[in-house]
């Protein structure tokens, strides 16, 4: 893999974070019911972290000589709270796998500073997965 291919993958990650921001914004506003109250508050915290993730990714892309994407992937609409949380979990699990790959790729490309910048995203995404699994009883 070359640096341009790596930048393209980081831009895909950035687009996924944009999706997370929009998705969490909608879900925190639309998920209703006392059984979801604690996770709704947690989703609000996730939302702020997703914005920080997008900012970090954009900064790393620019640092590597790329141009951060402005594309937002299509966001599915779901009918109820449990389905929305499952959609969030699926997205976070995919992001977790991507960040694991991205940290390894950065190291392989001789970009340890980029790998270090991505590690907090990996850890926070793992925390998001655990929060959502708990909310869904998994």
Protein Blocks (a to p, Z undefined) as FASTA:
>chain_A
ZZklmmmmmmmmmmmmmmmmmmmmmmmmmmgcjklmmmmmmmmmmmmmmmmmmmmmmmmm
mmnopacdfbdcdddddfbfklmmmmmmmmmmmmmmmmmmmmmmmmmnopaklmmmmmmm
mmmmmmmmmmmmmmnoZZ
